[in-house]
Amino acid sequence: MKWLAKWRLVYLIAVLALFLTGCGEPYLSTLKPAGEAAKMEYDLMKLSTLIMVGVILVVTIIFVIVLVRFRRKDDRIPKQVEGSHALEIIWTVIPILLLIILAIPTIMTTFKLADVSAMDKKGTKALVVNVRSHLYWWDFEYPGLGIVTSQELVVPTNEKVYFNLKSLDVKHSFWIPAIGGKMDTNPDNINKFWLEFDNKKANEAGNLFYGKCAELCGPSHGLMDFKVKAISRDKFNAWVADMKKVKKAQLAVSASAQEGQAIFSKSCIGCHAVTPMNTTPMTAHLAPNLSNFGERSRVAGILPHTKEAIKDWIRNPEKYKPGNHMTGKYPKMSEDQLNALADYLMGLKVQQ
Amino acid sequence: MSTNTQRKGFGSTLWGFLTTVDHKKIAILYLIAGGFFFLVGGIEAMFIRIQLSEPNNHFVSAAEYNQIMTMHGTTMIFLAAMPLVFAFMNAVMPLQIGARDVAFPFLNALGFWLFLFGGLFLNCSWFLGGAPDAGWTNYASLAMNSKGHGVDFYVLGLQITGIGTLIGGINFLVTIINMRAPGMTYMRMPLFTWTTFVTSGMILFAFPPLTVGLVFMMFDRLFGAKFYEVAFGGNTVIWEHLFWVFGHPEVYILILPAFGIFSEVFAMFSRKRLFGYSSMVFATVLIGFLGFMVWAHHMFTTGLGPVANSIFAIATMAIGVPTGIKIFNWLFTMWGGSVKFTTPMHYAVAFIPSFVAGGVTGIMLASAAADYQYHDTYFVVAHFHYVIVGGVVFALLAGTHLYWPKMFGTMLNEVLGKITFWFFLIGFHLTFFVQHLLGLWGMPRRVFTYLPGQGLDTANFVSTIGAFLMATGVTIMLVNIVMTTVKNEKVSHDPWGDGRTLEWSISSPPPFYNFKQLPLVRGLDAYWLEKMEGKDGMIPAEPIGDIHMPNSSFIPFMISLGLFIAAFGAMYHAEHSNWAFPLMFIGLLITFGSMFLRSVKDDHGFHIHKEELMNDNKGVEV
């Protein structure tokens, strides 16, 4: 059985290697909490893990003793023991106590995370974001500020941000792992919760957190990513001011971009808005708002933010996000038209 | 039918199985069909792991992946784990309580054929335009949005299968209540019988909510109702409740019989009576009860509010207590015993740390606020595979080795059995342990691929390697089964030498009437008690007399076939009304015609006469 021992060794090394790879990426991992909600949840995880490791240790010790001491060596018939009341009471009461230790902080945290009273107060200063999920893209409205953006949420750090979540087609789930747990976007009702983004941790993570859809929603569920730009309150205010300045579609500068704008106005504007004001209800938004597309970090939430990627995407969106609702909604574009469109889109910036 | 032992042609063997109402043969049917679907679900699992072995992989397309992933879950739960559990219940439970058959042999056969035809119907979807693709949970908004007939196959197939399961559950309940041998009181029943009893009760209450949910969806998708259409005042969260009111008890329906099998294994191969038998029974009943009180922990992120989430968090944590009681009682069953490491015992021993790992992550998931992070990530995938593979599948593999001689009269090879075990165990931990971490690192579940640069690549690759080791293990087991069947070395009534319960007191396999004379049960571990007094058989509780047996019947097959046909008619009625309506009508005619035939035709069964039994040296006295 030597080869078996070898296998066990390989296995051990593999597991060890994984532990050493650490706690995941700072912009994505729940083990690197970068906000109050994630921190509270992380503390609960640590507490429960601690208790559970204790339980595992006790079981393991008994387990190992049994395996070592009570192997069959002869044909004797062991004493037929019925049981032990004392032991039964011990292993009923101790787990109950352990669970109470876990249950109390669980309930406290659950209520704290559900406390959204600040967003419903009259004249509240709290930042509220309306999130609407669509098949494979995310729409964000700041009702208090009168602006809209898509795919890339921008938030100020070190303050609670409140969310109204709803889906406009099938059920999705809104999740920014490093910032806090998820909340489903139901088609039936609005769910509310809050998150907070820590300034220091945001800087460490490059100010860009990864957001995910966590509820199976169709073929491209796994590609329904969004990004969260967490910046200081000052920078956020500046961004809001810049967004508000854009009252009508920005005019393209270069010749190619102007040609792109002409194509866009003919083939794309029916679904994609390029102005950031929230003048239409969110249910009327058919596709991501592109007002500040040039300042985003990904194309379609997943591709690198390059001209080439934009062209690839427009050429055949189905290839990159199967089942999306963009495919086939516009005429086929020539290479020149694609270049022009990409130039135009890359130039869509609100901040100078 | 007679007690013939002569060779029979293939045709008559097949006919024998198609018409059988004998619980032992039905057990074999469940084992074969469940084993087949287990392999199908396993192949689907391999497709999943190959697709996820590297980022941006295109081994299967996104749409295909969702179908494979959906069918993997649906197949493994409804078409593999459930019937395999039923196989052992059928094979062993009547023998353990000293009964000659189940209470309703005809219904027993009907239950099997309904399950099989439902399962076949579901899998026909692969060849008829695509399988269901909304996950095994089939959440309503996505399911209603799913194009094609995939979800219709799910909705109709599971209804047919579900009726079969419900019938099986009722049958076991009645059997255990009414057909225990003289002296077999409730508190003398072997633990596997107890878990069968509690499980059957759970089936009785858990399957109706699922059926309600499925019927609503059938009417929505096929007949234009609006139960789940939000725009028309419907509600999709209702589906989540209906599904999980079934779905959570379902996991206990699977795990309790697994506990039962392990309780038998621990006691047998430690040569000790089960430690704390009465608290084990109590814990089983308590788990069965609490299993219905916790469903909303699957919906912590749905937005039910902190009050509901807290209540369900506490209820879920509470269920850990009786489960912990069981773990410690098993450990103390081995403590002071004489532990022999047979293949079934390997699985039982490995089950303890594996299941404890799955159990503690269950408690972690119960902590509602922390669950907001775990929910719908690979952490959850890891958790439920630890309990379902580490618990249920280990038990099924242990049971296969343990009861193979009782079902087929020959032993599976122990060396190959242990090789299978090591491959499966190592592969299992390699596959699923890293998935805890993947989830915590931010990988959602049910994704057909993931992008590079998120720190998820290595762990996913390791997980895939583990899956291949598991597949190797299963392949070796298949080789073992073929070799054992070809060799066919007959074994005695108590081949493990450590049998404690009644099934080991009669020949392997038992005669079709099981007990020539019903045994007298004098305590827990009835056969062990007799063995310890130097006897090699049970004390009969009755003189040899005529035995009343049921006749075989082809009607269960026909009833199920009719529903299978009718389901196709219902599904295609909208676009092909010219032939689909007649098809539905024909199918229902076959079903109700067969039921009518069964009702009007008196079938009194037959008697095996005393003289025949006298000449037959099988039965109680070996």
Interface residues (C-beta under 8 A of the other chain):
Chain A: L4 W7 R8 Y11 A14 V15 A17 L18 T21 C23 G24 E25 L28 S29 T30 L31 A38 M40 E41 Y42 L44 M45 S48 T49 I51 M52 V55 I56 V59 T60 I62 F63 I65 V66 L67 F70 R71 R72 K73 D74 R76 I77 P78 K79 Q80 V81 E82 G83 S84 L87 E88 W91 T92 P95 I96 L99 L102 A103 T106 I107 T109 T110 F111 K112 L113 A114 S167 D169 V170 K171 S173 W175 P177 A178 G180 G181 K182 M183 D184 N186 P187 D188 N189 N191 Y210 K212 C213 A214 E215 L216 C217 G218 P219 S220 H221 G222 L223 D225 I302 P322 G323
Chain B: S61 A62 A63 Y65 N66 D133 A134 G135 Y139 S141 L142 N145 V230 N235 T236 V237 S270 R271 K272 R273 F275 G276 Y277 S278 S279 T301 T302 G303 G305 P306 N309 S310 A313 I314 M317 A318 G320 V321 G324 I325 I327 F328 N329 L331 F332 M334 W335 G336 G337 S338 V339 K340 F341 V349 I352 P353 V356 A357 V360 T361 I363 M364 A366 S367 A368 A369 A370 D371 Y372 Q373 H375 D376 T377 W422 I426 H429 L430 F433 V434 L437 L440 W441 G442 P444 R445 R446 V447 F448 T449 Y450 L451 Q454 G455 T458 A459 V462 M532
